[in-house]
Amino acid sequence: MVSDVHFSSRNDDWSSPAWVVQAAEKMMGAIDLDPASPTIDGPIPASLRYTKETNGLIQDWNGRVFLNPPYGREIGIWVKKAIQEYDAGRMSEAIILLPARTDTKWFDVISSFPWCAVRGRIKFGNLHNPAPFPSAIIYMGERVERFTRMFSACGTVFRRAP
């Protein structure tokens, strides 16, 4: 059931690092939606937030979106939803923070969009240690050159060859 997977990560304290949020806000100009917010007044400076209770997986995602989904086994559902919303034309742009699990089916699908392999390990939220996994920042939108310029300072930016 969709609502049961919303925040099913074993460790749900993978709060977005401030520098990633600030870069996303600078890239897009503002953030209209955080579809996976931990709380209604969550840390992402978005005009609208969907929480576990309002279930971002069943809502439309409009405008400029910042997504840091729950990192559990259901991450593929969030990736699929992001692609559906972008393809439907509801999302104008999105910055998505994900674990760089390049060996998964969901990552293979999302990597058709430009993405940055973040250099080093990200320190999430209030955790004392960096994540035990590498991270990727994916961009959906028309301003690929801008994304490349802005995020190349964070790591290598990749674009799939046609």
SEMI-149448 format. One record per residue (C-alpha): z, x, y; residue number from 1; residue in three letters. Coordinates in Angstrom, 1 decimal. Each point is the difference from the previous one (the first is absolute). Layout:
> zz;xx;yy;n;res
> Z;X;Y;NUM;ala;
...
END
This chain:
> zz;xx;yy;n;res
> 0.0;0.0;0.0;1;met;
> -1.0;1.5;3.4;2;val;
> 3.3;-0.6;1.8;3;ser;
> 1.9;1.8;-2.7;4;asp;
> -1.9;3.3;0.6;5;val;
> 0.4;0.2;3.7;6;his;
> 2.7;2.6;0.1;7;phe;
> 0.3;1.1;-3.6;8;ser;
> 0.1;3.7;0.6;9;ser;
> 2.8;1.9;-1.7;10;arg;
> 0.8;1.6;3.3;11;asn;
> -0.8;-2.3;2.9;12;asp;
> 1.2;2.4;2.7;13;asp;
> -3.5;1.5;0.5;14;trp;
> 0.3;-0.9;3.7;15;ser;
> -3.0;1.1;2.0;16;ser;
> 0.6;3.3;1.9;17;pro;
> 0.0;-0.4;3.7;18;ala;
> -2.8;2.5;0.5;19;trp;
> -2.3;-2.0;-2.3;20;val;
> 0.7;-3.2;1.8;21;val;
> -0.5;1.6;3.4;22;gln;
> -3.3;1.5;-1.1;23;ala;
> -1.2;-3.3;-1.4;24;ala;
> 1.0;-1.8;3.3;25;glu;
> -1.8;2.7;2.0;26;lys;
> -3.1;-0.2;-2.2;27;met;
> -0.3;-3.8;0.1;28;met;
> 1.5;-0.6;3.5;29;gly;
> 2.6;-2.4;-1.4;30;ala;
> 1.1;-1.5;-3.3;31;ile;
> -0.5;-3.7;-0.5;32;asp;
> 1.4;-0.3;-3.5;33;leu;
> 2.4;1.6;-2.5;34;asp;
> -0.7;-2.0;-3.1;35;pro;
> 2.8;1.7;-2.1;36;ala;
> 2.9;0.2;2.4;37;ser;
> 3.5;0.4;-1.5;38;pro;
> 1.4;-2.4;2.7;39;thr;
> -1.3;-2.4;2.6;40;ile;
> 1.1;2.4;2.7;41;asp;
> -1.2;3.0;-2.0;42;gly;
> -0.6;3.5;1.3;43;pro;
> -3.8;-0.2;0.5;44;ile;
> -0.9;-1.1;3.6;45;pro;
> -2.2;-2.8;-1.2;46;ala;
> -0.6;-3.4;1.7;47;ser;
> 0.4;-1.7;-3.4;48;leu;
> 1.9;1.0;-3.1;49;arg;
> -0.1;-1.5;-3.5;50;tyr;
> 3.1;0.6;-2.1;51;thr;
> 0.8;-0.7;-3.6;52;lys;
> 0.8;-3.6;1.0;53;glu;
> -3.3;-0.6;1.9;54;thr;
> -1.9;2.0;-2.7;55;asn;
> -2.8;2.0;1.6;56;gly;
> -2.0;-0.2;-3.2;57;leu;
> -0.8;-3.7;0.5;58;ile;
> -0.5;0.1;3.8;59;gln;
> -3.1;0.9;2.0;60;asp;
> 0.1;3.5;1.6;61;trp;
> -1.5;-0.1;3.5;62;asn;
> -0.8;2.7;2.6;63;gly;
> 1.4;3.5;-0.2;64;arg;
> 2.2;0.5;-3.0;65;val;
> 2.5;2.7;-1.0;66;phe;
> 0.8;-0.2;-3.7;67;leu;
> 2.6;2.0;-1.9;68;asn;
> 0.3;-2.1;-3.2;69;pro;
> 2.7;0.1;-2.6;70;pro;
> -0.6;3.0;-2.2;71;tyr;
> 0.6;-1.7;-3.3;72;gly;
> -2.5;-0.7;-2.8;73;arg;
> -1.6;-2.9;2.0;74;glu;
> -1.3;2.3;2.7;75;ile;
> -3.5;-0.8;-1.2;76;gly;
> 0.4;-3.6;1.0;77;ile;
> 0.8;1.1;3.6;78;trp;
> -3.1;2.3;0.0;79;val;
> -2.2;-2.9;-1.3;80;lys;
> 1.4;-2.4;2.6;81;lys;
> -0.7;2.6;2.8;82;ala;
> -3.6;0.4;-1.1;83;ile;
> -0.5;-3.8;-0.3;84;gln;
> 1.4;-0.5;3.5;85;glu;
> -2.2;2.7;1.4;86;tyr;
> -3.1;-1.2;-1.8;87;asp;
> 0.7;-3.6;1.2;88;ala;
> -0.1;1.3;3.6;89;gly;
> 3.6;-1.0;0.8;90;arg;
> 1.3;3.5;0.4;91;met;
> -1.8;1.9;2.7;92;ser;
> 1.8;3.3;-0.8;93;glu;
> 2.7;1.2;-2.4;94;ala;
> 2.1;3.1;-0.6;95;ile;
> 1.5;0.0;-3.4;96;ile;
> 2.6;2.5;-1.2;97;leu;
> -0.1;0.5;-3.8;98;leu;
> 1.1;2.4;-2.6;99;pro;
> -3.0;2.2;-0.8;100;ala;
> -0.4;-1.0;-3.6;101;arg;
> -3.6;1.1;-0.3;102;thr;
> 0.0;-0.6;-3.7;103;asp;
> 0.5;-3.8;0.2;104;thr;
> -2.6;-2.7;0.1;105;lys;
> 1.3;-1.4;3.3;106;trp;
> -0.2;3.3;1.7;107;phe;
> -3.6;0.5;-1.2;108;asp;
> -0.9;-3.3;1.7;109;val;
> 1.8;0.6;3.3;110;ile;
> -1.3;3.6;0.2;111;ser;
> -3.4;-1.4;0.9;112;ser;
> 1.6;-0.3;3.4;113;phe;
> 0.7;3.1;2.1;114;pro;
> 3.4;1.4;-0.9;115;trp;
> 2.3;2.9;0.9;116;cys;
> 1.7;2.0;-2.7;117;ala;
> 3.3;0.7;1.9;118;val;
> 0.9;3.7;0.0;119;arg;
> 3.5;0.4;-1.6;120;gly;
> 2.3;-2.7;-1.1;121;arg;
> 1.0;-2.8;2.4;122;ile;
> 3.6;-0.6;0.8;123;lys;
> 0.4;-3.8;-0.1;124;phe;
> 2.5;-2.0;2.1;125;gly;
> 3.5;1.2;-0.2;126;asn;
> -0.4;2.0;-3.2;127;leu;
> 1.3;3.5;0.1;128;his;
> -2.7;1.5;-2.2;129;asn;
> -3.8;-0.3;0.1;130;pro;
> -1.7;-2.3;-2.4;131;ala;
> -0.6;1.3;-3.6;132;pro;
> -3.7;-0.9;0.4;133;phe;
> -2.9;0.8;2.3;134;pro;
> -1.1;-2.7;2.5;135;ser;
> -3.3;-1.2;1.4;136;ala;
> -0.9;-1.9;3.2;137;ile;
> -3.0;-2.3;-0.4;138;ile;
> -2.0;-1.4;2.8;139;tyr;
> -2.0;-3.2;0.0;140;met;
> -2.1;-0.6;3.1;141;gly;
> -3.0;1.1;2.0;142;glu;
> 1.6;2.9;1.9;143;arg;
> -0.3;2.5;-2.8;144;val;
> -0.6;3.0;2.3;145;glu;
> 3.1;-0.8;2.0;146;arg;
> 2.0;-0.3;-3.2;147;phe;
> -1.3;3.4;-1.1;148;thr;
> 0.8;1.7;3.3;149;arg;
> 3.5;-1.5;0.2;150;met;
> 1.1;0.4;-3.6;151;phe;
> -1.6;3.4;-0.9;152;ser;
> 3.1;1.6;1.6;153;ala;
> 2.1;-1.6;-2.8;154;cys;
> -2.2;1.1;-2.9;155;gly;
> -3.5;0.0;-1.4;156;thr;
> -2.1;-3.1;0.8;157;val;
> -2.3;-1.1;-2.8;158;phe;
> -3.0;-2.4;0.1;159;arg;
> -1.8;-0.9;-3.1;160;arg;
> -3.7;1.1;-0.1;161;ala;
> -2.5;-2.8;-0.1;162;pro;
END
